[in-house]
C-alpha cells in the first residue's frame, strides 16, 4: 500500500508499482488515520509512506513504522523523505533493521530501484538511500577510529551493505566471490565491535555507527 498526502506523489507511486507484475497494490492513504485503517484491513506485505503526513505533517510515517513493529511485525515499511536525515534513520532502525527502508523521494522516479527496494524489505533486508549511505560511511566516518580501521575494500563492502545489497549482489558488483564478501563482512563486524545480534541488524548498525556515536 502507498501513503502520501500529495496527490501527484501518491499517484506516481501507485502507477510505478502497479506496472510491475510482481507487485499488487492493495490500497492507498492520504493521512495517518487512513494509513492505519488500510493496514488493518488489507494486511499488506509492504507499506510505502511519506514521513510527513496529516494531521501534523511532522513525523507520522516514522511513528507508524515504529508502531507497526509491535502491531503488525510482518509488515515491511519504506519511508520516503525530501531530505536525508541521520536522526530519521536512527529512529527507524532503533528497534531492529529487518523490513525497514529509508529512501529519498527523488529516487522514486527510478522504477527499477523502487521495485528492488520493495523486494528487499519484503525479504527482510534493510534499505538505505545512497545519499544517506554517504552520510553514514562518507567523510565523517573518517573521524571515528573504528571506521578508520576498515580497509578500502571493507569500506566498499560496507557501503553496499548499507544500501541493502545481498552478499550475492555485492560479490557481483565488486567482482569477488561470495565467500570473500562473507569474510569482509565478518571483518567489518569485528572491527566495529558490534553487539552479537542478528546479522540483519548488524548490517545496518555497521552503517549507522558514526551517527549513533554522534547522537
C-alpha positions as a Markdown table, in Angstrom:
| # | Residue | x | y | z |
|---|---|---|---|---|
| 1 | Unk | 0.0 | 0.0 | 0.0 |
| 2 | Unk | 1.0 | 3.6 | -0.6 |
| 3 | Unk | 0.5 | 6.6 | 1.8 |
| 4 | Unk | 1.2 | 10.2 | 0.9 |
| 5 | Unk | -0.9 | 13.3 | 1.3 |
| 6 | Unk | 0.4 | 14.8 | -2.0 |
| 7 | Unk | -1.9 | 13.5 | -4.8 |
| 8 | Unk | 0.8 | 13.6 | -7.6 |
| 9 | Unk | 3.3 | 11.7 | -5.5 |
| 10 | Unk | 0.8 | 9.2 | -4.4 |
| 11 | Unk | -0.5 | 8.6 | -7.9 |
| 12 | Unk | 3.1 | 8.4 | -9.3 |
| 13 | Unk | 3.9 | 5.7 | -6.8 |
| 14 | Unk | 0.7 | 3.8 | -7.5 |
| 15 | Unk | 1.4 | 3.8 | -11.2 |
| 16 | Unk | 5.1 | 2.9 | -10.8 |
| 17 | Unk | 4.4 | -0.2 | -8.7 |
| 18 | Unk | 1.2 | -1.0 | -10.5 |
| 19 | Unk | 3.1 | -1.5 | -13.7 |
| 20 | Unk | 5.0 | -4.4 | -12.2 |
| 21 | Unk | 3.7 | -8.0 | -12.5 |
| 22 | Unk | 5.4 | -8.8 | -9.2 |
| 23 | Unk | 3.5 | -6.2 | -7.1 |
| 24 | Unk | -0.2 | -5.9 | -6.3 |
| 25 | Unk | -1.4 | -2.6 | -4.9 |
| 26 | Unk | -3.9 | -3.2 | -2.1 |
| 27 | Unk | -4.7 | 0.3 | -1.0 |
| 28 | Unk | -3.6 | 3.9 | -0.6 |
| 29 | Unk | -4.0 | 6.6 | 2.1 |
| 30 | Unk | -3.7 | 10.4 | 2.5 |
| 31 | Unk | -3.2 | 10.7 | 6.2 |
| 32 | Unk | -2.1 | 8.8 | 9.4 |
| 33 | Unk | -5.6 | 7.5 | 10.4 |
| 34 | Unk | -6.4 | 6.3 | 6.9 |
| 35 | Unk | -3.0 | 4.6 | 6.7 |
| 36 | Unk | -3.7 | 2.7 | 9.9 |
| 37 | Unk | -7.1 | 1.7 | 8.7 |
| 38 | Unk | -5.9 | 0.4 | 5.4 |
| 39 | Unk | -3.1 | -1.6 | 7.0 |
| 40 | Unk | -5.6 | -3.2 | 9.4 |
| 41 | Unk | -8.0 | -4.0 | 6.6 |
| 42 | Unk | -5.5 | -5.3 | 3.9 |
| 43 | Unk | -2.5 | -6.6 | 5.9 |
| 44 | Unk | -0.1 | -5.5 | 3.1 |
| 45 | Unk | 3.4 | -7.0 | 2.8 |
| 46 | Unk | 4.9 | -3.5 | 2.3 |
| 47 | Unk | 3.9 | 0.0 | 3.2 |
| 48 | Unk | 5.4 | 2.9 | 1.3 |
| 49 | Unk | 4.8 | 6.1 | 3.2 |
| 50 | Unk | 5.9 | 9.7 | 3.4 |
| 51 | Unk | 7.5 | 10.6 | 6.7 |
| 52 | Unk | 5.4 | 13.8 | 6.9 |
| 53 | Unk | 1.6 | 13.5 | 6.6 |
| 54 | Unk | -1.5 | 15.0 | 8.1 |
| 55 | Unk | -2.6 | 15.7 | 10.8 |
| 56 | Unk | 0.7 | 17.4 | 11.9 |
| 57 | Unk | 2.9 | 16.8 | 8.9 |
| 58 | Unk | 5.9 | 16.2 | 11.1 |
| 59 | Unk | 6.9 | 12.5 | 11.6 |
| 60 | Unk | 3.7 | 10.5 | 11.1 |
| 61 | Unk | 5.2 | 8.0 | 8.8 |
| 62 | Unk | 8.2 | 7.4 | 11.1 |
| 63 | Unk | 5.8 | 6.9 | 14.0 |
| 64 | Unk | 3.8 | 4.4 | 12.1 |
| 65 | Unk | 6.9 | 2.5 | 11.1 |
| 66 | Unk | 7.9 | 2.1 | 14.7 |
| 67 | Unk | 4.3 | 1.3 | 15.8 |
| 68 | Unk | 3.9 | -1.4 | 13.2 |
| 69 | Unk | 6.8 | -3.3 | 14.7 |
| 70 | Unk | 4.5 | -4.2 | 17.5 |
| 71 | Unk | 1.1 | -4.2 | 15.9 |
| 72 | Unk | 2.0 | -5.8 | 12.5 |
| 73 | Unk | 5.5 | -7.2 | 12.8 |
| 74 | Unk | 5.3 | -8.9 | 9.4 |
| 75 | Unk | 4.6 | -5.6 | 7.5 |
| 76 | Unk | 7.6 | -4.0 | 5.9 |
| 77 | Unk | 7.9 | -0.2 | 5.7 |
| 78 | Unk | 9.7 | 2.1 | 3.3 |
| 79 | Unk | 9.9 | 5.7 | 4.5 |
| 80 | Unk | 10.1 | 8.5 | 1.9 |
| 81 | Unk | 11.5 | 11.9 | 2.6 |
| 82 | Unk | 12.6 | 15.0 | 0.8 |
| 83 | Unk | 15.7 | 15.3 | 2.8 |
| 84 | Unk | 18.3 | 12.8 | 4.2 |
| 85 | Unk | 18.4 | 12.9 | 8.0 |
| 86 | Unk | 20.5 | 10.7 | 10.2 |
| 87 | Unk | 18.1 | 11.2 | 13.0 |
| 88 | Unk | 15.3 | 9.6 | 11.0 |
| 89 | Unk | 17.5 | 6.6 | 10.2 |
| 90 | Unk | 18.5 | 6.3 | 13.8 |
| 91 | Unk | 14.8 | 6.2 | 15.0 |
| 92 | Unk | 13.7 | 3.9 | 12.2 |
| 93 | Unk | 16.3 | 1.3 | 12.9 |
| 94 | Unk | 16.5 | 1.7 | 16.7 |
| 95 | Unk | 14.4 | -1.4 | 17.3 |
| 96 | Unk | 15.9 | -3.5 | 14.5 |
| 97 | Unk | 16.6 | -3.2 | 10.8 |
| 98 | Unk | 14.6 | -6.1 | 9.3 |
| 99 | Unk | 11.8 | -5.0 | 6.9 |
| 100 | Unk | 12.7 | -1.3 | 7.0 |
| 101 | Unk | 13.9 | 1.1 | 4.4 |
| 102 | Unk | 14.5 | 4.9 | 4.1 |
| 103 | Unk | 14.6 | 6.5 | 0.6 |
| 104 | Unk | 14.6 | 10.0 | -0.7 |
| 105 | Unk | 11.6 | 11.0 | -2.9 |
| 106 | Unk | 13.8 | 11.8 | -5.8 |
| 107 | Unk | 14.6 | 8.1 | -6.2 |
| 108 | Unk | 11.0 | 7.0 | -6.7 |
| 109 | Unk | 11.2 | 8.1 | -10.4 |
| 110 | Unk | 13.6 | 5.2 | -10.9 |
| 111 | Unk | 11.1 | 2.4 | -11.0 |
| 112 | Unk | 13.7 | -0.3 | -11.0 |
| 113 | Unk | 15.3 | 1.0 | -7.8 |
| 114 | Unk | 11.9 | 1.4 | -6.2 |
| 115 | Unk | 10.9 | -2.2 | -7.1 |
| 116 | Unk | 14.2 | -3.5 | -5.9 |
| 117 | Unk | 13.7 | -1.7 | -2.6 |
| 118 | Unk | 10.2 | -3.2 | -2.2 |
| 119 | Unk | 11.6 | -6.6 | -2.8 |
| 120 | Unk | 14.5 | -6.1 | -0.4 |
| 121 | Unk | 12.4 | -5.0 | 2.6 |
| 122 | Unk | 9.7 | -7.7 | 1.8 |
| 123 | Unk | 12.5 | -10.2 | 2.1 |
| 124 | Unk | 13.7 | -8.8 | 5.4 |
| 125 | Unk | 16.7 | -6.8 | 4.2 |
| 126 | Unk | 17.2 | -3.1 | 5.2 |
| 127 | Unk | 17.4 | -0.4 | 2.6 |
| 128 | Unk | 19.1 | 3.0 | 2.8 |
| 129 | Unk | 19.2 | 5.6 | 0.1 |
| 130 | Unk | 22.6 | 6.0 | -1.4 |
| 131 | Unk | 22.7 | 9.7 | -0.2 |
| 132 | Unk | 22.0 | 8.5 | 3.3 |
| 133 | Unk | 24.8 | 5.9 | 2.9 |
| 134 | Unk | 27.1 | 8.8 | 2.0 |
| 135 | Unk | 26.2 | 10.5 | 5.4 |
| 136 | Unk | 26.8 | 7.2 | 7.2 |
| 137 | Unk | 30.0 | 6.0 | 5.6 |
| 138 | Unk | 31.3 | 9.1 | 3.9 |
| 139 | Unk | 33.8 | 11.7 | 5.0 |
| 140 | Unk | 32.5 | 11.9 | 8.6 |
| 141 | Unk | 33.2 | 8.3 | 9.1 |
| 142 | Unk | 37.0 | 9.1 | 9.0 |
| 143 | Unk | 36.6 | 10.9 | 12.3 |
| 144 | Unk | 35.8 | 7.6 | 14.1 |
| 145 | Unk | 38.7 | 5.4 | 14.9 |
| 146 | Unk | 36.6 | 2.2 | 14.4 |
| 147 | Unk | 35.8 | 3.2 | 10.8 |
| 148 | Unk | 39.4 | 4.2 | 10.3 |
| 149 | Unk | 40.3 | 0.5 | 10.9 |
| 150 | Unk | 38.5 | -0.6 | 7.8 |
| 151 | Unk | 40.4 | -1.2 | 4.7 |
| 152 | Unk | 39.3 | 0.4 | 1.4 |
| 153 | Unk | 37.7 | -2.8 | 0.2 |
| 154 | Unk | 35.8 | -3.2 | 3.6 |
| 155 | Unk | 34.5 | 0.4 | 3.1 |
| 156 | Unk | 33.3 | -0.5 | -0.3 |
| 157 | Unk | 31.5 | -3.6 | 1.1 |
| 158 | Unk | 30.1 | -1.6 | 4.0 |
| 159 | Unk | 28.6 | 1.0 | 1.6 |
| 160 | Unk | 26.9 | -1.7 | -0.4 |
| 161 | Unk | 25.6 | -3.5 | 2.8 |
| 162 | Unk | 24.1 | -0.2 | 3.9 |
| 163 | Unk | 22.3 | 0.2 | 0.6 |
| 164 | Unk | 20.6 | -3.2 | 1.3 |
| 165 | Unk | 22.6 | -5.3 | -1.2 |
| 166 | Unk | 22.7 | -9.0 | -0.5 |
| 167 | Unk | 26.0 | -10.9 | -0.3 |
| 168 | Unk | 25.4 | -12.2 | -3.8 |
| 169 | Unk | 24.8 | -8.7 | -5.2 |
| 170 | Unk | 27.9 | -7.4 | -3.5 |
| 171 | Unk | 30.0 | -10.2 | -5.0 |
| 172 | Unk | 28.7 | -9.4 | -8.4 |
| 173 | Unk | 29.2 | -5.7 | -8.1 |
| 174 | Unk | 32.8 | -5.9 | -6.8 |
| 175 | Unk | 33.7 | -8.9 | -8.9 |
| 176 | Unk | 34.7 | -11.1 | -6.0 |
| 177 | Unk | 33.4 | -14.4 | -4.6 |
| 178 | Unk | 30.6 | -14.7 | -2.1 |
| 179 | Unk | 33.0 | -16.3 | 0.3 |
| 180 | Unk | 35.2 | -13.2 | 0.1 |
| 181 | Unk | 32.2 | -11.0 | 0.8 |
| 182 | Unk | 31.4 | -13.0 | 3.9 |
| 183 | Unk | 35.0 | -12.7 | 5.1 |
| 184 | Unk | 34.9 | -8.9 | 4.6 |
| 185 | Unk | 31.6 | -8.5 | 6.4 |
| 186 | Unk | 32.7 | -10.6 | 9.3 |
| 187 | Unk | 35.9 | -8.5 | 9.5 |
| 188 | Unk | 33.8 | -5.3 | 9.4 |
| 189 | Unk | 31.6 | -6.5 | 12.3 |
| 190 | Unk | 34.7 | -7.5 | 14.3 |
| 191 | Unk | 36.5 | -4.1 | 13.7 |
| 192 | Unk | 33.4 | -2.1 | 14.6 |
| 193 | Unk | 32.9 | -4.2 | 17.7 |
| 194 | Unk | 29.2 | -4.7 | 17.1 |
| 195 | Unk | 27.0 | -6.5 | 19.6 |
| 196 | Unk | 26.2 | -10.1 | 19.0 |
| 197 | Unk | 22.8 | -9.5 | 17.5 |
| 198 | Unk | 21.1 | -10.7 | 14.3 |
| 199 | Unk | 23.1 | -10.5 | 11.0 |
| 200 | Unk | 20.5 | -8.2 | 9.5 |
| 201 | Unk | 20.6 | -5.8 | 12.5 |
| 202 | Unk | 24.4 | -5.8 | 12.4 |
| 203 | Unk | 24.4 | -4.9 | 8.8 |
| 204 | Unk | 22.5 | -1.7 | 9.5 |
| 205 | Unk | 24.3 | -1.0 | 12.8 |
| 206 | Unk | 27.5 | -1.0 | 10.9 |
| 207 | Unk | 26.3 | 1.6 | 8.5 |
| 208 | Unk | 24.8 | 3.8 | 11.3 |
| 209 | Unk | 27.8 | 3.5 | 13.7 |
| 210 | Unk | 29.1 | 7.0 | 13.3 |
| 211 | Unk | 25.6 | 8.5 | 13.6 |
| 212 | Unk | 25.0 | 6.6 | 16.8 |
| 213 | Unk | 28.3 | 7.9 | 18.2 |
| 214 | Unk | 27.5 | 11.5 | 17.3 |
| 215 | Unk | 23.9 | 11.5 | 18.8 |
